[in-house]
Amino acid sequence: EEMLPDPQILDIVMFVIHDLEAEGKIYCKCADPDDGEYDCQMMEDGILVFCKKCGASHVVPVNNLLGAQAFLDCDSLRLE
């Protein structure tokens, strides 16, 4: 049986991801930061944030509230 993350944690992480995207603070391998085309996908160990154009990605863990709240303080997200 697949374990889904706590909905509160998921909401926090998704809010931060969308906020960073709206502010242009997600960076990937695309030459111009405005060229990135970002999407998210639930994975076993977290939320995979990735660029549809260059394939760069980062997994944001969603397995505990403390980690999700720490992610709230993040001012940018770099996809590798």
PDB file of N, CA, C and O in Angstrom:
ATOM      1  N   GLU A   1       0.843  -1.179   0.000  1.00  0.00           N
ATOM      2  CA  GLU A   1       0.000   0.000   0.000  1.00  0.00           C
ATOM      3  C   GLU A   1       0.888   1.243   0.000  1.00  0.00           C
ATOM      4  O   GLU A   1       1.805   1.359   0.813  1.00  0.00           O
ATOM      5  N   GLU A   2       0.610   2.165  -0.914  1.00  0.00           N
ATOM      6  CA  GLU A   2       1.409   3.376  -1.046  1.00  0.00           C
ATOM      7  C   GLU A   2       1.063   4.363   0.063  1.00  0.00           C
ATOM      8  O   GLU A   2      -0.107   4.620   0.346  1.00  0.00           O
ATOM      9  N   MET A   3       2.122   4.918   0.694  1.00  0.00           N
ATOM     10  CA  MET A   3       1.896   5.919   1.739  1.00  0.00           C
ATOM     11  C   MET A   3       1.906   7.305   1.117  1.00  0.00           C
ATOM     12  O   MET A   3       2.886   7.703   0.487  1.00  0.00           O
ATOM     13  N   LEU A   4       0.826   8.031   1.293  1.00  0.00           N
ATOM     14  CA  LEU A   4       0.761   9.394   0.793  1.00  0.00           C
ATOM     15  C   LEU A   4       1.195  10.342   1.896  1.00  0.00           C
ATOM     16  O   LEU A   4       0.948  10.086   3.075  1.00  0.00           O
ATOM     17  N   PRO A   5       1.848  11.448   1.514  1.00  0.00           N
ATOM     18  CA  PRO A   5       2.280  12.396   2.540  1.00  0.00           C
ATOM     19  C   PRO A   5       1.082  13.088   3.180  1.00  0.00           C
ATOM     20  O   PRO A   5      -0.011  13.130   2.616  1.00  0.00           O
ATOM     21  N   ASP A   6       1.315  13.621   4.352  1.00  0.00           N
ATOM     22  CA  ASP A   6       0.309  14.399   5.060  1.00  0.00           C
ATOM     23  C   ASP A   6      -0.149  15.548   4.142  1.00  0.00           C
ATOM     24  O   ASP A   6       0.687  16.269   3.598  1.00  0.00           O
ATOM     25  N   PRO A   7      -1.463  15.721   3.968  1.00  0.00           N
ATOM     26  CA  PRO A   7      -1.958  16.784   3.080  1.00  0.00           C
ATOM     27  C   PRO A   7      -1.461  18.180   3.466  1.00  0.00           C
ATOM     28  O   PRO A   7      -1.250  19.024   2.595  1.00  0.00           O
ATOM     29  N   GLN A   8      -1.274  18.425   4.761  1.00  0.00           N
ATOM     30  CA  GLN A   8      -0.774  19.721   5.216  1.00  0.00           C
ATOM     31  C   GLN A   8       0.649  19.951   4.709  1.00  0.00           C
ATOM     32  O   GLN A   8       0.975  21.047   4.252  1.00  0.00           O
ATOM     33  N   ILE A   9       1.490  18.930   4.787  1.00  0.00           N
ATOM     34  CA  ILE A   9       2.870  19.026   4.309  1.00  0.00           C
ATOM     35  C   ILE A   9       2.877  19.244   2.796  1.00  0.00           C
ATOM     36  O   ILE A   9       3.608  20.093   2.287  1.00  0.00           O
ATOM     37  N   LEU A  10       2.076  18.488   2.101  1.00  0.00           N
ATOM     38  CA  LEU A  10       1.980  18.612   0.652  1.00  0.00           C
ATOM     39  C   LEU A  10       1.548  20.024   0.258  1.00  0.00           C
ATOM     40  O   LEU A  10       2.099  20.598  -0.681  1.00  0.00           O
ATOM     41  N   ASP A  11       0.574  20.584   0.962  1.00  0.00           N
ATOM     42  CA  ASP A  11       0.103  21.945   0.676  1.00  0.00           C
ATOM     43  C   ASP A  11       1.218  22.973   0.880  1.00  0.00           C
ATOM     44  O   ASP A  11       1.387  23.880   0.065  1.00  0.00           O
ATOM     45  N   ILE A  12       1.973  22.829   1.965  1.00  0.00           N
ATOM     46  CA  ILE A  12       3.074  23.759   2.249  1.00  0.00           C
ATOM     47  C   ILE A  12       4.104  23.726   1.121  1.00  0.00           C
ATOM     48  O   ILE A  12       4.499  24.769   0.600  1.00  0.00           O
ATOM     49  N   VAL A  13       4.528  22.537   0.755  1.00  0.00           N
ATOM     50  CA  VAL A  13       5.561  22.384  -0.278  1.00  0.00           C
ATOM     51  C   VAL A  13       5.062  22.902  -1.629  1.00  0.00           C
ATOM     52  O   VAL A  13       5.792  23.605  -2.327  1.00  0.00           O
ATOM     53  N   MET A  14       3.828  22.562  -2.003  1.00  0.00           N
ATOM     54  CA  MET A  14       3.291  23.018  -3.285  1.00  0.00           C
ATOM     55  C   MET A  14       3.137  24.542  -3.308  1.00  0.00           C
ATOM     56  O   MET A  14       3.376  25.169  -4.340  1.00  0.00           O
ATOM     57  N   PHE A  15       2.745  25.136  -2.190  1.00  0.00           N
ATOM     58  CA  PHE A  15       2.626  26.587  -2.105  1.00  0.00           C
ATOM     59  C   PHE A  15       3.978  27.241  -2.382  1.00  0.00           C
ATOM     60  O   PHE A  15       4.068  28.183  -3.169  1.00  0.00           O
ATOM     61  N   VAL A  16       5.021  26.740  -1.736  1.00  0.00           N
ATOM     62  CA  VAL A  16       6.354  27.315  -1.901  1.00  0.00           C
ATOM     63  C   VAL A  16       6.838  27.148  -3.346  1.00  0.00           C
ATOM     64  O   VAL A  16       7.398  28.081  -3.922  1.00  0.00           O
ATOM     65  N   ILE A  17       6.628  25.980  -3.924  1.00  0.00           N
ATOM     66  CA  ILE A  17       7.058  25.740  -5.306  1.00  0.00           C
ATOM     67  C   ILE A  17       6.362  26.717  -6.253  1.00  0.00           C
ATOM     68  O   ILE A  17       7.019  27.331  -7.094  1.00  0.00           O
ATOM     69  N   HIS A  18       5.061  26.867  -6.129  1.00  0.00           N
ATOM     70  CA  HIS A  18       4.324  27.779  -7.014  1.00  0.00           C
ATOM     71  C   HIS A  18       4.730  29.233  -6.790  1.00  0.00           C
ATOM     72  O   HIS A  18       4.796  30.015  -7.738  1.00  0.00           O
ATOM     73  N   ASP A  19       5.001  29.593  -5.536  1.00  0.00           N
ATOM     74  CA  ASP A  19       5.432  30.946  -5.211  1.00  0.00           C
ATOM     75  C   ASP A  19       6.793  31.236  -5.846  1.00  0.00           C
ATOM     76  O   ASP A  19       6.986  32.293  -6.446  1.00  0.00           O
ATOM     77  N   LEU A  20       7.735  30.298  -5.714  1.00  0.00           N
ATOM     78  CA  LEU A  20       9.061  30.481  -6.312  1.00  0.00           C
ATOM     79  C   LEU A  20       8.966  30.592  -7.830  1.00  0.00           C
ATOM     80  O   LEU A  20       9.659  31.405  -8.443  1.00  0.00           O
ATOM     81  N   GLU A  21       8.116  29.781  -8.428  1.00  0.00           N
ATOM     82  CA  GLU A  21       7.944  29.837  -9.885  1.00  0.00           C
ATOM     83  C   GLU A  21       7.379  31.201 -10.306  1.00  0.00           C
ATOM     84  O   GLU A  21       7.842  31.790 -11.283  1.00  0.00           O
ATOM     85  N   ALA A  22       6.389  31.696  -9.573  1.00  0.00           N
ATOM     86  CA  ALA A  22       5.774  32.986  -9.900  1.00  0.00           C
ATOM     87  C   ALA A  22       6.776  34.135  -9.780  1.00  0.00           C
ATOM     88  O   ALA A  22       6.691  35.119 -10.515  1.00  0.00           O
ATOM     89  N   GLU A  23       7.722  34.006  -8.851  1.00  0.00           N
ATOM     90  CA  GLU A  23       8.730  35.049  -8.640  1.00  0.00           C
ATOM     91  C   GLU A  23       9.953  34.868  -9.537  1.00  0.00           C
ATOM     92  O   GLU A  23      10.884  35.671  -9.479  1.00  0.00           O
ATOM     93  N   GLY A  24       9.961  33.818 -10.371  1.00  0.00           N
ATOM     94  CA  GLY A  24      11.104  33.575 -11.253  1.00  0.00           C
ATOM     95  C   GLY A  24      12.343  33.125 -10.495  1.00  0.00           C
ATOM     96  O   GLY A  24      13.465  33.428 -10.902  1.00  0.00           O
ATOM     97  N   LYS A  25      12.145  32.398  -9.385  1.00  0.00           N
ATOM     98  CA  LYS A  25      13.269  31.992  -8.548  1.00  0.00           C
ATOM     99  C   LYS A  25      13.532  30.490  -8.588  1.00  0.00           C
ATOM    100  O   LYS A  25      14.128  29.931  -7.668  1.00  0.00           O
ATOM    101  N   ILE A  26      13.085  29.845  -9.655  1.00  0.00           N
ATOM    102  CA  ILE A  26      13.462  28.455  -9.902  1.00  0.00           C
ATOM    103  C   ILE A  26      14.451  28.495 -11.056  1.00  0.00           C
ATOM    104  O   ILE A  26      14.164  29.045 -12.120  1.00  0.00           O
ATOM    105  N   TYR A  27      15.610  27.909 -10.834  1.00  0.00           N
ATOM    106  CA  TYR A  27      16.679  27.964 -11.830  1.00  0.00           C
ATOM    107  C   TYR A  27      17.004  26.560 -12.326  1.00  0.00           C
ATOM    108  O   TYR A  27      17.045  25.605 -11.549  1.00  0.00           O
ATOM    109  N   CYS A  28      17.235  26.451 -13.632  1.00  0.00           N
ATOM    110  CA  CYS A  28      17.556  25.156 -14.222  1.00  0.00           C
ATOM    111  C   CYS A  28      18.719  25.326 -15.199  1.00  0.00           C
ATOM    112  O   CYS A  28      19.438  26.324 -15.135  1.00  0.00           O
ATOM    113  N   LYS A  29      18.907  24.377 -16.088  1.00  0.00           N
ATOM    114  CA  LYS A  29      20.010  24.420 -17.041  1.00  0.00           C
ATOM    115  C   LYS A  29      19.700  25.257 -18.277  1.00  0.00           C
ATOM    116  O   LYS A  29      20.589  25.488 -19.096  1.00  0.00           O
ATOM    117  N   CYS A  30      18.462  25.717 -18.429  1.00  0.00           N
ATOM    118  CA  CYS A  30      18.115  26.583 -19.556  1.00  0.00           C
ATOM    119  C   CYS A  30      18.931  27.876 -19.437  1.00  0.00           C
ATOM    120  O   CYS A  30      19.118  28.396 -18.337  1.00  0.00           O
ATOM    121  N   ALA A  31      19.413  28.388 -20.569  1.00  0.00           N
ATOM    122  CA  ALA A  31      20.284  29.577 -20.570  1.00  0.00           C
ATOM    123  C   ALA A  31      19.626  30.782 -19.901  1.00  0.00           C
ATOM    124  O   ALA A  31      20.269  31.476 -19.113  1.00  0.00           O
ATOM    125  N   ASP A  32      18.380  31.031 -20.198  1.00  0.00           N
ATOM    126  CA  ASP A  32      17.651  32.158 -19.630  1.00  0.00           C
ATOM    127  C   ASP A  32      16.657  31.618 -18.599  1.00  0.00           C
ATOM    128  O   ASP A  32      15.854  30.745 -18.929  1.00  0.00           O
ATOM    129  N   PRO A  33      16.693  32.113 -17.368  1.00  0.00           N
ATOM    130  CA  PRO A  33      15.774  31.603 -16.340  1.00  0.00           C
ATOM    131  C   PRO A  33      14.302  31.663 -16.754  1.00  0.00           C
ATOM    132  O   PRO A  33      13.499  30.844 -16.306  1.00  0.00           O
ATOM    133  N   ASP A  34      13.951  32.616 -17.597  1.00  0.00           N
ATOM    134  CA  ASP A  34      12.560  32.733 -18.048  1.00  0.00           C
ATOM    135  C   ASP A  34      12.190  31.660 -19.070  1.00  0.00           C
ATOM    136  O   ASP A  34      11.014  31.495 -19.396  1.00  0.00           O
ATOM    137  N   ASP A  35      13.187  30.927 -19.581  1.00  0.00           N
ATOM    138  CA  ASP A  35      12.927  29.883 -20.577  1.00  0.00           C
ATOM    139  C   ASP A  35      12.427  28.583 -19.955  1.00  0.00           C
ATOM    140  O   ASP A  35      11.803  27.771 -20.639  1.00  0.00           O
ATOM    141  N   GLY A  36      12.691  28.378 -18.676  1.00  0.00           N
ATOM    142  CA  GLY A  36      12.294  27.132 -18.019  1.00  0.00           C
ATOM    143  C   GLY A  36      10.791  26.923 -18.038  1.00  0.00           C
ATOM    144  O   GLY A  36      10.011  27.869 -17.938  1.00  0.00           O
ATOM    145  N   GLU A  37      10.407  25.667 -18.169  1.00  0.00           N
ATOM    146  CA  GLU A  37       8.990  25.300 -18.154  1.00  0.00           C
ATOM    147  C   GLU A  37       8.850  24.229 -17.075  1.00  0.00           C
ATOM    148  O   GLU A  37       9.202  23.072 -17.304  1.00  0.00           O
ATOM    149  N   TYR A  38       8.341  24.603 -15.905  1.00  0.00           N
ATOM    150  CA  TYR A  38       8.394  23.741 -14.730  1.00  0.00           C
ATOM    151  C   TYR A  38       7.099  22.986 -14.475  1.00  0.00           C
ATOM    152  O   TYR A  38       6.001  23.446 -14.789  1.00  0.00           O
ATOM    153  N   ASP A  39       7.274  21.817 -13.897  1.00  0.00           N
ATOM    154  CA  ASP A  39       6.138  20.992 -13.519  1.00  0.00           C
ATOM    155  C   ASP A  39       6.533  20.200 -12.278  1.00  0.00           C
ATOM    156  O   ASP A  39       7.710  20.161 -11.918  1.00  0.00           O
ATOM    157  N   CYS A  40       5.558  19.568 -11.621  1.00  0.00           N
ATOM    158  CA  CYS A  40       5.800  18.776 -10.416  1.00  0.00           C
ATOM    159  C   CYS A  40       5.161  17.406 -10.575  1.00  0.00           C
ATOM    160  O   CYS A  40       4.185  17.237 -11.307  1.00  0.00           O
ATOM    161  N   GLN A  41       5.724  16.444  -9.883  1.00  0.00           N
ATOM    162  CA  GLN A  41       5.188  15.085  -9.907  1.00  0.00           C
ATOM    163  C   GLN A  41       5.451  14.435  -8.554  1.00  0.00           C
ATOM    164  O   GLN A  41       6.550  14.550  -8.011  1.00  0.00           O
ATOM    165  N   MET A  42       4.441  13.751  -8.006  1.00  0.00           N
ATOM    166  CA  MET A  42       4.629  13.033  -6.736  1.00  0.00           C
ATOM    167  C   MET A  42       5.522  11.827  -6.976  1.00  0.00           C
ATOM    168  O   MET A  42       5.328  11.072  -7.928  1.00  0.00           O
ATOM    169  N   MET A  43       6.496  11.660  -6.105  1.00  0.00           N
ATOM    170  CA  MET A  43       7.392  10.512  -6.148  1.00  0.00           C
ATOM    171  C   MET A  43       7.320   9.829  -4.787  1.00  0.00           C
ATOM    172  O   MET A  43       6.714  10.349  -3.851  1.00  0.00           O
ATOM    173  N   GLU A  44       7.932   8.681  -4.693  1.00  0.00           N
ATOM    174  CA  GLU A  44       7.924   7.929  -3.432  1.00  0.00           C
ATOM    175  C   GLU A  44       8.592   8.704  -2.302  1.00  0.00           C
ATOM    176  O   GLU A  44       8.141   8.647  -1.158  1.00  0.00           O
ATOM    177  N   ASP A  45       9.678   9.435  -2.623  1.00  0.00           N
ATOM    178  CA  ASP A  45      10.441  10.129  -1.585  1.00  0.00           C
ATOM    179  C   ASP A  45      10.199  11.632  -1.528  1.00  0.00           C
ATOM    180  O   ASP A  45      10.881  12.331  -0.779  1.00  0.00           O
ATOM    181  N   GLY A  46       9.240  12.149  -2.305  1.00  0.00           N
ATOM    182  CA  GLY A  46       8.954  13.571  -2.256  1.00  0.00           C
ATOM    183  C   GLY A  46       8.278  14.063  -3.519  1.00  0.00           C
ATOM    184  O   GLY A  46       7.697  13.287  -4.277  1.00  0.00           O
ATOM    185  N   ILE A  47       8.366  15.374  -3.730  1.00  0.00           N
ATOM    186  CA  ILE A  47       7.800  15.985  -4.926  1.00  0.00           C
ATOM    187  C   ILE A  47       8.950  16.305  -5.867  1.00  0.00           C
ATOM    188  O   ILE A  47       9.876  17.031  -5.508  1.00  0.00           O
ATOM    189  N   LEU A  48       8.884  15.763  -7.060  1.00  0.00           N
ATOM    190  CA  LEU A  48       9.898  16.017  -8.083  1.00  0.00           C
ATOM    191  C   LEU A  48       9.499  17.282  -8.822  1.00  0.00           C
ATOM    192  O   LEU A  48       8.434  17.348  -9.435  1.00  0.00           O
ATOM    193  N   VAL A  49      10.372  18.292  -8.758  1.00  0.00           N
ATOM    194  CA  VAL A  49      10.176  19.519  -9.524  1.00  0.00           C
ATOM    195  C   VAL A  49      11.131  19.413 -10.699  1.00  0.00           C
ATOM    196  O   VAL A  49      12.319  19.157 -10.504  1.00  0.00           O
ATOM    197  N   PHE A  50      10.638  19.605 -11.912  1.00  0.00           N
ATOM    198  CA  PHE A  50      11.509  19.439 -13.072  1.00  0.00           C
ATOM    199  C   PHE A  50      11.175  20.444 -14.168  1.00  0.00           C
ATOM    200  O   PHE A  50      10.078  21.000 -14.220  1.00  0.00           O
ATOM    201  N   CYS A  51      12.165  20.660 -15.049  1.00  0.00           N
ATOM    202  CA  CYS A  51      11.993  21.523 -16.212  1.00  0.00           C
ATOM    203  C   CYS A  51      11.686  20.634 -17.405  1.00  0.00           C
ATOM    204  O   CYS A  51      12.440  19.709 -17.708  1.00  0.00           O
ATOM    205  N   LYS A  52      10.583  20.912 -18.079  1.00  0.00           N
ATOM    206  CA  LYS A  52      10.177  20.119 -19.234  1.00  0.00           C
ATOM    207  C   LYS A  52      11.126  20.310 -20.415  1.00  0.00           C
ATOM    208  O   LYS A  52      11.202  19.450 -21.292  1.00  0.00           O
ATOM    209  N   LYS A  53      11.851  21.432 -20.446  1.00  0.00           N
ATOM    210  CA  LYS A  53      12.725  21.726 -21.582  1.00  0.00           C
ATOM    211  C   LYS A  53      14.111  21.097 -21.450  1.00  0.00           C
ATOM    212  O   LYS A  53      14.579  20.438 -22.378  1.00  0.00           O
ATOM    213  N   CYS A  54      14.778  21.296 -20.298  1.00  0.00           N
ATOM    214  CA  CYS A  54      16.161  20.815 -20.172  1.00  0.00           C
ATOM    215  C   CYS A  54      16.288  19.533 -19.351  1.00  0.00           C
ATOM    216  O   CYS A  54      17.345  18.902 -19.356  1.00  0.00           O
ATOM    217  N   GLY A  55      15.224  19.140 -18.645  1.00  0.00           N
ATOM    218  CA  GLY A  55      15.242  17.904 -17.875  1.00  0.00           C
ATOM    219  C   GLY A  55      15.857  18.009 -16.490  1.00  0.00           C
ATOM    220  O   GLY A  55      15.900  17.016 -15.765  1.00  0.00           O
ATOM    221  N   ALA A  56      16.338  19.198 -16.101  1.00  0.00           N
ATOM    222  CA  ALA A  56      16.902  19.378 -14.759  1.00  0.00           C
ATOM    223  C   ALA A  56      15.796  19.153 -13.730  1.00  0.00           C
ATOM    224  O   ALA A  56      14.630  19.453 -13.988  1.00  0.00           O
ATOM    225  N   SER A  57      16.170  18.616 -12.550  1.00  0.00           N
ATOM    226  CA  SER A  57      15.148  18.307 -11.548  1.00  0.00           C
ATOM    227  C   SER A  57      15.702  18.393 -10.132  1.00  0.00           C
ATOM    228  O   SER A  57      16.911  18.462  -9.912  1.00  0.00           O
ATOM    229  N   HIS A  58      14.776  18.387  -9.187  1.00  0.00           N
ATOM    230  CA  HIS A  58      15.117  18.388  -7.760  1.00  0.00           C
ATOM    231  C   HIS A  58      13.955  17.736  -7.014  1.00  0.00           C
ATOM    232  O   HIS A  58      12.792  18.022  -7.297  1.00  0.00           O
ATOM    233  N   VAL A  59      14.272  16.862  -6.062  1.00  0.00           N
ATOM    234  CA  VAL A  59      13.223  16.236  -5.256  1.00  0.00           C
ATOM    235  C   VAL A  59      13.124  16.976  -3.923  1.00  0.00           C
ATOM    236  O   VAL A  59      14.102  17.099  -3.185  1.00  0.00           O
ATOM    237  N   VAL A  60      11.921  17.462  -3.635  1.00  0.00           N
ATOM    238  CA  VAL A  60      11.654  18.138  -2.369  1.00  0.00           C
ATOM    239  C   VAL A  60      11.022  17.107  -1.445  1.00  0.00           C
ATOM    240  O   VAL A  60       9.928  16.621  -1.731  1.00  0.00           O
ATOM    241  N   PRO A  61      11.690  16.759  -0.335  1.00  0.00           N
ATOM    242  CA  PRO A  61      11.144  15.749   0.569  1.00  0.00           C
ATOM    243  C   PRO A  61       9.851  16.227   1.221  1.00  0.00           C
ATOM    244  O   PRO A  61       9.725  17.397   1.582  1.00  0.00           O
ATOM    245  N   VAL A  62       8.898  15.321   1.368  1.00  0.00           N
ATOM    246  CA  VAL A  62       7.627  15.664   2.016  1.00  0.00           C
ATOM    247  C   VAL A  62       7.294  14.658   3.114  1.00  0.00           C
ATOM    248  O   VAL A  62       6.126  14.434   3.431  1.00  0.00           O
ATOM    249  N   ASN A  63       8.326  14.060   3.688  1.00  0.00           N
ATOM    250  CA  ASN A  63       8.088  13.004   4.668  1.00  0.00           C
ATOM    251  C   ASN A  63       7.929  13.512   6.100  1.00  0.00           C
ATOM    252  O   ASN A  63       7.589  12.734   6.992  1.00  0.00           O
ATOM    253  N   ASN A  64       8.173  14.822   6.339  1.00  0.00           N
ATOM    254  CA  ASN A  64       7.924  15.332   7.692  1.00  0.00           C
ATOM    255  C   ASN A  64       7.625  16.825   7.678  1.00  0.00           C
ATOM    256  O   ASN A  64       8.067  17.551   6.787  1.00  0.00           O
ATOM    257  N   LEU A  65       6.876  17.269   8.667  1.00  0.00           N
ATOM    258  CA  LEU A  65       6.445  18.656   8.767  1.00  0.00           C
ATOM    259  C   LEU A  65       7.630  19.595   8.971  1.00  0.00           C
ATOM    260  O   LEU A  65       7.634  20.701   8.432  1.00  0.00           O
ATOM    261  N   LEU A  66       8.628  19.178   9.732  1.00  0.00           N
ATOM    262  CA  LEU A  66       9.799  20.008   9.994  1.00  0.00           C
ATOM    263  C   LEU A  66      10.529  20.351   8.692  1.00  0.00           C
ATOM    264  O   LEU A  66      10.909  21.501   8.468  1.00  0.00           O
ATOM    265  N   GLY A  67      10.719  19.343   7.838  1.00  0.00           N
ATOM    266  CA  GLY A  67      11.384  19.563   6.556  1.00  0.00           C
ATOM    267  C   GLY A  67      10.575  20.477   5.655  1.00  0.00           C
ATOM    268  O   GLY A  67      11.133  21.335   4.972  1.00  0.00           O
ATOM    269  N   ALA A  68       9.270  20.297   5.652  1.00  0.00           N
ATOM    270  CA  ALA A  68       8.389  21.138   4.828  1.00  0.00           C
ATOM    271  C   ALA A  68       8.426  22.584   5.318  1.00  0.00           C
ATOM    272  O   ALA A  68       8.455  23.512   4.510  1.00  0.00           O
ATOM    273  N   GLN A  69       8.423  22.778   6.633  1.00  0.00           N
ATOM    274  CA  GLN A  69       8.470  24.131   7.168  1.00  0.00           C
ATOM    275  C   GLN A  69       9.815  24.788   6.887  1.00  0.00           C
ATOM    276  O   GLN A  69       9.872  25.995   6.654  1.00  0.00           O
ATOM    277  N   ALA A  70      10.907  24.010   6.905  1.00  0.00           N
ATOM    278  CA  ALA A  70      12.227  24.546   6.557  1.00  0.00           C
ATOM    279  C   ALA A  70      12.225  24.990   5.095  1.00  0.00           C
ATOM    280  O   ALA A  70      12.853  25.988   4.741  1.00  0.00           O
ATOM    281  N   PHE A  71      11.517  24.245   4.252  1.00  0.00           N
ATOM    282  CA  PHE A  71      11.424  24.582   2.834  1.00  0.00           C
ATOM    283  C   PHE A  71      10.695  25.916   2.641  1.00  0.00           C
ATOM    284  O   PHE A  71      10.920  26.599   1.642  1.00  0.00           O
ATOM    285  N   LEU A  72       9.830  26.292   3.579  1.00  0.00           N
ATOM    286  CA  LEU A  72       9.138  27.580   3.523  1.00  0.00           C
ATOM    287  C   LEU A  72      10.107  28.747   3.507  1.00  0.00           C
ATOM    288  O   LEU A  72       9.813  29.785   2.915  1.00  0.00           O
ATOM    289  N   ASP A  73      11.269  28.594   4.154  1.00  0.00           N
ATOM    290  CA  ASP A  73      12.263  29.657   4.237  1.00  0.00           C
ATOM    291  C   ASP A  73      13.162  29.732   3.006  1.00  0.00           C
ATOM    292  O   ASP A  73      14.001  30.627   2.899  1.00  0.00           O
ATOM    293  N   CYS A  74      12.988  28.810   2.096  1.00  0.00           N
ATOM    294  CA  CYS A  74      13.816  28.750   0.899  1.00  0.00           C
ATOM    295  C   CYS A  74      13.513  29.946  -0.004  1.00  0.00           C
ATOM    296  O   CYS A  74      12.348  30.250  -0.260  1.00  0.00           O
ATOM    297  N   ASP A  75      14.571  30.636  -0.495  1.00  0.00           N
ATOM    298  CA  ASP A  75      14.322  31.808  -1.337  1.00  0.00           C
ATOM    299  C   ASP A  75      14.560  31.533  -2.817  1.00  0.00           C
ATOM    300  O   ASP A  75      14.329  32.405  -3.655  1.00  0.00           O
ATOM    301  N   SER A  76      15.019  30.326  -3.143  1.00  0.00           N
ATOM    302  CA  SER A  76      15.173  29.921  -4.547  1.00  0.00           C
ATOM    303  C   SER A  76      15.291  28.396  -4.603  1.00  0.00           C
ATOM    304  O   SER A  76      15.513  27.732  -3.590  1.00  0.00           O
ATOM    305  N   LEU A  77      15.138  27.873  -5.798  1.00  0.00           N
ATOM    306  CA  LEU A  77      15.239  26.437  -5.991  1.00  0.00           C
ATOM    307  C   LEU A  77      16.059  26.183  -7.252  1.00  0.00           C
ATOM    308  O   LEU A  77      15.712  26.643  -8.340  1.00  0.00           O
ATOM    309  N   ARG A  78      17.147  25.446  -7.085  1.00  0.00           N
ATOM    310  CA  ARG A  78      18.029  25.143  -8.214  1.00  0.00           C
ATOM    311  C   ARG A  78      17.818  23.692  -8.628  1.00  0.00           C
ATOM    312  O   ARG A  78      17.945  22.772  -7.820  1.00  0.00           O
ATOM    313  N   LEU A  79      17.495  23.511  -9.895  1.00  0.00           N
ATOM    314  CA  LEU A  79      17.301  22.176 -10.444  1.00  0.00           C
ATOM    315  C   LEU A  79      18.590  21.751 -11.116  1.00  0.00           C
ATOM    316  O   LEU A  79      19.181  22.520 -11.873  1.00  0.00           O
ATOM    317  N   GLU A  80      19.035  20.521 -10.843  1.00  0.00           N
ATOM    318  CA  GLU A  80      20.293  20.020 -11.417  1.00  0.00           C
ATOM    319  C   GLU A  80      20.014  18.920 -12.414  1.00  0.00           C
ATOM    320  O   GLU A  80      20.945  18.371 -13.004  1.00  0.00           O
TER     321      GLU A  80
END
